[in-house]
Amino acid sequence: MAEWFGSFGAVTKGVMKFGISWPFTFHCWNGLRHLLWDTGRELGNRQVQVTGWIVVALSVVSSTVLAFVGMGDGKSKGKGVGEESWKGEFKNWKG
């Protein structure tokens, strides 16, 4: 599945990752909004609308950052996650 996902272009990967991350970021920011309401603040009709749009904007921005962070030229600068990258790490471990 990773090979299949890796075959997509950067924009397609970003759009897919945005679609996956947006519900989580929206839920997180909206949870903070509800915590604010628990303090008795921002409960007027106008404030509820304003904070709602702020949550949407923060969700879009944070999901975009999460979707496109680390997307460089596609070439890994490290060893990766293959067996050779961790095999020597536990050579002397006594567990």
N, C-alpha and C positions, 0 to 999 in steps of 0.2 A: 504494500500500500504506500510506503514511503517513496518507493521508486516511481510509482504512478503519480503521486503528488509532486515529486521532484521534476517530472517531465513537463509541468505547466510553466507558463511564463510568469514573470514577476508580478504583473498586474493581476493575472488570474489568481495566483496564490494570495495576493494581498486582499482581493475582494472576498475570497473564500474565508480567509482568516478574520476579516472584518465581520462577515456574517456570523461567524461562530462566537467572536468575542463581544459583539455589541449587546446581546441580552445579558451577559454577565456584568459588563460595566454599567449598563442601565440599572440593573438590580442593585448593584453596589452603591451607586450615587443616589438612587432613590431611597435606599436604606438610610443613608446619612441624612437625607431630607426628612425622613420620618423621625429620626432621632432629634432633629431640630424641632419638629412639631411637638415631640414629647416634652420639650422644655417650655411649651406654650408660646413659642415665637412663630411668626410668619403664617398665622392662621386666617388672615383676612382673604377675601376672594381674590383681590389683586395680587397679594403676595403669593398665594397658592399658584396662580397662573405664571407669575414671574419665575418662581423657584422650579416649576415644572419645565419651563423652557430652558432654564439653566441646566437642569439635569439632562435634558436631551442634548444640549450643546456639549456638555462635559463628556457625555457618553460617546458622542461622535468623535470628539477629539481624542479621547483616551483609547478608543477602539482603533482609530486610524494609526495612532502611535504603536499600539500593540501589534497591529497587522503588518506594519512595514518596518519595524525595528529589526535590525540585523540583516536586512536584505541588501547585500552589497552586490559584488560581481558574481556571486554564486560559487566562488572558489573558497573552500575552507582553508583557513590558515593554520589550523591545528591538525592533530592526528585523526580527529573524527571520533566516532563511537564504536569502531570496529574492535575486534578482539585484540589486535596488536596495540591498541591505545591503553588497555588496562591490564594486560597480561603480566607485565613486569611489576605492577604496583603491589601485588600481594605475594610476591616471590618469597619474602622473608617473614610473612605474617604467621603468627602462631595463635590460632583461635580456639 
